[in-house]
Amino acid sequence: MVPPWTPPAPPPEPRAPEPAAPEQSAPALPAGDDPPVAPASPNPVVPLFQAAVAAPALAPAGRFRGTRRSLGDYARSGNRDDLKRALGHYVRSGYSGSATAAARLGGTATTAQALGSALSNVANGQPAAGSPLDPALLAGRSIQEVMDAVVEAVRPTDGTQDAEAARAAIRDALSELLTQYPEADLLNLDSDQREFVIERYAAIDVFRRFELDVGVSINEKSPTATVALARLKDARDYVKEIVGAEFRKLRDVGKRLTVDRINRVVSEAVRETCIVFEGYAE
């Protein structure tokens, strides 16, 4: 994603005209012949010092300053008004508005689509070839092993923080599913259970990205480690409430998480969530 503070690419520098060669009279050609075409000359090598351009602008200095200040207040007080202000500054100042913040979270919808497709395929007896979710490979495995297989099938590790956040969010969503539906079979979820997992995954992933960017402020400003954990849990629960409310609004107007629409619906829910958060900065 190209952040809004990245300057546009500079236009190509005009090439200095080459000195004209002395005019020579061209030899006469036989009638009907075309003049020979000169081969194209390779681009001239431009010295490095001539090709240098200004360094690209950095992200605005202190763009998360307001977020961290409000999170510090929240860490000390536990007041959700401070948390809401932090979320507002995070979207408005940290990402220059809801549109950019939603674009930053574009991977959430992509992974949600992969999660929904994988769970639907295995429930219908059609796991992808070579998928870790092959029921024959998972026969007799523990719940934790099946959860790990789902994570590997949906979001293989690539060494990035975003991938690790997404993997943790998938695992957390599956754990919450089993709390809500204790008898659920992860390899044979019905449509309501799959919808629950996707919504929870999206909400938890949004929170984990927020935590990656600025969550350290809660740990640093809370009076004790126990309080810090309680504040993080409360912040996570609040983000889940807001994201869940946006999914309910979409569901009420007929936008459900069918397999072919997961990406679009999750993208819209995340975008609307960012708009809500941005409004807290007013």
C-alpha positions as CSV (number, residue, x, y, z in Angstrom):
1,M,0.0,0.0,0.0
2,V,1.3,3.4,-0.9
3,P,0.6,5.8,2.0
4,P,-0.9,9.2,1.3
5,W,2.2,11.0,2.2
6,T,4.2,9.3,-0.6
7,P,5.0,12.0,-3.3
8,P,4.1,11.2,-6.9
9,A,6.9,9.8,-9.1
10,P,9.0,12.7,-10.6
11,P,8.5,13.3,-14.3
12,P,11.3,12.1,-16.5
13,E,14.1,14.6,-16.9
14,P,14.2,16.2,-20.4
15,R,17.2,14.9,-22.4
16,A,19.6,17.6,-23.5
17,P,19.6,17.9,-27.3
18,E,22.6,16.4,-29.0
19,P,24.8,18.8,-31.1
20,A,23.8,18.7,-34.7
21,A,26.3,17.0,-37.0
22,P,27.5,19.1,-39.9
23,E,25.1,18.9,-42.8
24,Q,26.3,16.7,-45.7
25,S,24.6,16.3,-48.9
26,A,23.0,12.9,-49.1
27,P,24.1,10.7,-52.0
28,A,21.5,10.4,-54.8
29,L,19.4,7.2,-54.6
30,P,18.2,5.2,-57.5
31,A,14.6,6.0,-58.3
32,G,12.1,4.1,-56.2
33,D,14.5,3.3,-53.4
34,D,13.7,4.3,-49.8
35,P,16.4,5.9,-47.7
36,P,18.2,3.5,-45.3
37,V,16.9,3.5,-41.7
38,A,19.7,4.2,-39.2
39,P,19.8,1.7,-36.3
40,A,18.4,3.1,-33.0
41,S,21.2,4.2,-30.7
42,P,21.1,2.8,-27.1
43,N,20.0,5.1,-24.3
44,P,23.0,7.1,-23.1
45,V,24.4,6.2,-19.7
46,V,23.4,9.0,-17.2
47,P,25.9,9.6,-14.4
48,L,24.5,8.7,-11.0
49,F,24.7,12.3,-9.7
50,Q,22.6,13.5,-12.7
51,A,19.9,10.9,-12.1
52,A,19.6,11.5,-8.4
53,V,16.2,12.8,-7.2
54,A,15.0,14.1,-3.9
55,A,14.4,11.4,-1.2
56,P,10.8,10.4,-0.8
57,A,8.9,12.0,2.0
58,L,8.7,10.0,5.2
59,A,5.5,9.3,7.1
60,P,4.4,12.4,9.0
61,A,6.4,12.8,12.2
62,G,4.4,11.8,15.3
63,R,1.4,10.6,13.4
64,F,0.4,8.3,16.3
65,R,1.2,10.9,19.0
66,G,-2.5,11.6,19.7
67,T,-3.3,7.9,19.7
68,R,-0.6,7.1,22.2
69,R,-1.5,10.0,24.4
70,S,-5.2,8.9,24.6
71,L,-4.1,5.2,25.0
72,G,-2.0,6.3,28.0
73,D,-5.0,8.0,29.5
74,Y,-7.0,4.8,28.9
75,A,-4.3,2.6,30.3
76,R,-4.4,4.6,33.6
77,S,-8.1,5.1,33.9
78,G,-9.8,2.3,32.0
79,N,-12.3,4.9,30.6
80,R,-13.6,3.8,27.2
81,D,-14.0,7.5,26.1
82,D,-10.2,7.6,26.1
83,L,-10.1,4.4,24.1
84,K,-12.5,5.8,21.6
85,R,-10.4,9.0,21.2
86,A,-7.4,6.8,20.7
87,L,-9.2,4.9,17.9
88,G,-10.3,8.2,16.4
89,H,-6.7,9.6,16.3
90,Y,-5.4,6.3,15.0
91,V,-7.6,6.4,11.9
92,R,-7.7,10.2,11.3
93,S,-4.1,11.2,12.2
94,G,-2.3,7.9,12.0
95,Y,-3.7,6.9,8.6
96,S,-5.0,10.2,7.2
97,G,-8.6,9.0,7.3
98,S,-10.8,6.0,7.1
99,A,-10.2,5.4,3.4
100,T,-6.4,4.8,3.9
101,A,-7.0,2.9,7.2
102,A,-9.4,0.6,5.4
103,A,-6.9,0.1,2.6
104,R,-4.2,-0.8,5.2
105,L,-6.6,-3.5,6.4
106,G,-7.3,-4.8,2.9
107,G,-5.5,-8.1,3.8
108,T,-8.2,-8.8,6.4
109,A,-10.9,-9.3,3.7
110,T,-8.5,-11.3,1.5
111,T,-7.7,-13.7,4.4
112,A,-11.4,-13.9,5.4
113,Q,-12.2,-15.0,1.9
114,A,-9.6,-17.7,2.0
115,L,-10.9,-18.8,5.4
116,G,-14.5,-19.0,4.3
117,S,-13.6,-20.9,1.2
118,A,-11.4,-23.4,3.0
119,L,-14.1,-24.1,5.6
120,S,-16.8,-24.4,3.0
121,N,-14.8,-26.7,0.8
122,V,-13.9,-29.1,3.5
123,A,-17.4,-29.2,4.9
124,N,-18.6,-30.1,1.4
125,G,-16.0,-32.9,1.1
126,Q,-13.9,-30.9,-1.5
127,P,-10.7,-29.8,0.2
128,A,-8.1,-28.4,-2.2
129,A,-5.6,-30.9,-3.5
130,G,-2.7,-31.2,-1.1
131,S,-4.5,-29.1,1.5
132,P,-3.6,-29.6,5.2
133,L,-7.4,-29.9,5.7
134,D,-7.7,-33.3,4.0
135,P,-10.0,-35.2,6.4
136,A,-8.0,-38.4,5.8
137,L,-4.8,-36.7,7.1
138,L,-6.7,-35.2,10.2
139,A,-8.5,-38.4,11.3
140,G,-8.0,-38.9,15.0
141,R,-6.1,-35.6,15.4
142,S,-6.8,-33.3,18.4
143,I,-8.8,-30.0,18.2
144,Q,-5.6,-28.0,18.5
145,E,-4.0,-30.0,15.6
146,V,-7.1,-29.4,13.4
147,M,-7.0,-25.7,14.3
148,D,-3.3,-25.5,13.3
149,A,-4.2,-27.2,10.0
150,V,-6.8,-24.6,9.3
151,V,-4.3,-21.8,10.0
152,E,-1.7,-23.4,7.7
153,A,-4.3,-23.9,4.9
154,V,-5.6,-20.3,5.1
155,R,-2.5,-18.2,6.0
156,P,0.8,-19.8,5.6
157,T,3.6,-18.0,7.5
158,D,5.8,-15.6,5.5
159,G,7.8,-14.0,8.2
160,T,5.8,-10.7,8.3
161,Q,4.0,-9.3,11.3
162,D,0.8,-9.0,9.3
163,A,0.9,-12.8,8.6
164,E,1.5,-13.6,12.3
165,A,-1.3,-11.3,13.3
166,A,-3.7,-12.9,10.8
167,R,-2.7,-16.4,11.9
168,A,-3.3,-15.6,15.6
169,A,-6.6,-14.0,14.7
170,I,-7.8,-17.2,12.8
171,R,-6.8,-19.3,15.8
172,D,-8.6,-17.0,18.2
173,A,-11.7,-17.0,16.1
174,L,-11.8,-20.8,16.0
175,S,-11.4,-20.9,19.8
176,E,-14.3,-18.5,20.2
177,L,-16.4,-20.6,17.8
178,L,-15.8,-23.7,20.0
179,T,-16.8,-21.7,23.1
180,Q,-20.0,-20.5,21.3
181,Y,-20.7,-23.9,19.7
182,P,-19.0,-26.6,21.9
183,E,-20.1,-29.5,19.7
184,A,-18.9,-27.9,16.4
185,D,-16.9,-30.0,14.0
186,L,-14.2,-27.8,12.5
187,L,-14.2,-29.9,9.4
188,N,-17.9,-29.8,9.0
189,L,-19.2,-26.4,10.0
190,D,-22.6,-25.2,9.0
191,S,-23.2,-21.8,7.4
192,D,-24.0,-20.0,10.6
193,Q,-20.9,-21.4,12.3
194,R,-18.7,-20.4,9.3
195,E,-20.3,-16.9,9.4
196,F,-19.5,-16.6,13.1
197,V,-15.8,-17.5,12.5
198,I,-15.4,-15.0,9.6
199,E,-16.9,-12.2,11.6
200,R,-14.8,-12.9,14.6
201,Y,-11.7,-13.3,12.6
202,A,-12.3,-9.9,10.9
203,A,-12.9,-8.2,14.3
204,I,-9.8,-9.7,15.9
205,D,-7.6,-9.0,13.0
206,V,-8.6,-5.3,13.0
207,F,-7.7,-5.2,16.7
208,R,-4.4,-7.0,16.3
209,R,-3.3,-4.5,13.6
210,F,-4.1,-1.7,16.0
211,E,-2.2,-3.5,18.8
212,L,0.8,-4.0,16.5
213,D,0.9,-0.3,15.7
214,V,0.3,1.3,19.1
215,G,-0.6,-1.4,21.7
216,V,2.8,-0.9,23.4
217,S,1.4,2.3,24.9
218,I,-1.1,0.4,27.0
219,N,1.6,-1.9,28.3
220,E,3.9,1.0,29.2
221,K,1.3,3.3,30.8
222,S,-0.8,0.7,32.8
223,P,0.0,0.7,36.5
224,T,0.7,-3.1,36.5
225,A,1.1,-5.9,34.0
226,T,-2.3,-7.4,35.2
227,V,-4.0,-4.1,34.5
228,A,-2.4,-3.9,31.1
229,L,-3.8,-7.3,30.2
230,A,-7.2,-6.3,31.4
231,R,-7.1,-3.0,29.3
232,L,-6.0,-4.9,26.2
233,K,-8.8,-7.4,26.6
234,D,-11.3,-4.6,27.1
235,A,-10.0,-2.8,24.0
236,R,-10.3,-6.0,22.0
237,D,-13.8,-6.6,23.2
238,Y,-14.8,-3.0,22.2
239,V,-13.4,-3.4,18.7
240,K,-15.3,-6.7,18.4
241,E,-18.5,-4.9,19.4
242,I,-18.1,-2.2,16.7
243,V,-17.1,-4.6,13.9
244,G,-19.9,-7.0,14.9
245,A,-22.4,-4.2,14.8
246,E,-21.3,-3.3,11.2
247,F,-21.7,-6.9,10.1
248,R,-25.2,-6.9,11.6
249,K,-26.2,-3.8,9.7
250,L,-25.0,-5.4,6.5
251,R,-26.8,-8.6,7.2
252,D,-30.0,-6.6,7.9
253,V,-29.9,-5.3,4.4
254,G,-29.3,-8.7,2.8
255,K,-25.5,-8.6,2.6
256,R,-24.6,-12.0,4.0
257,L,-21.3,-13.8,4.1
258,T,-21.9,-16.3,1.2
259,V,-18.8,-17.9,-0.2
260,D,-18.7,-15.7,-3.3
261,R,-19.2,-12.5,-1.4
262,I,-17.0,-12.8,1.7
263,N,-14.3,-10.5,0.4
264,R,-16.8,-7.7,-0.5
265,V,-18.8,-7.9,2.7
266,V,-15.8,-8.0,5.0
267,S,-14.3,-5.1,3.1
268,E,-17.4,-3.1,3.6
269,A,-17.7,-3.9,7.2
270,V,-14.1,-2.9,7.8
271,R,-14.5,0.3,5.9
272,E,-17.6,1.2,7.9
273,T,-15.8,0.4,11.1
274,C,-13.0,2.8,10.2
275,I,-15.5,5.5,9.5
276,V,-17.0,5.0,13.0
277,F,-13.6,5.1,14.5
278,E,-12.6,8.3,12.6
279,G,-15.8,10.0,14.0
280,Y,-14.4,9.6,17.5
281,A,-11.7,12.1,16.7
282,E,-14.2,14.9,16.2
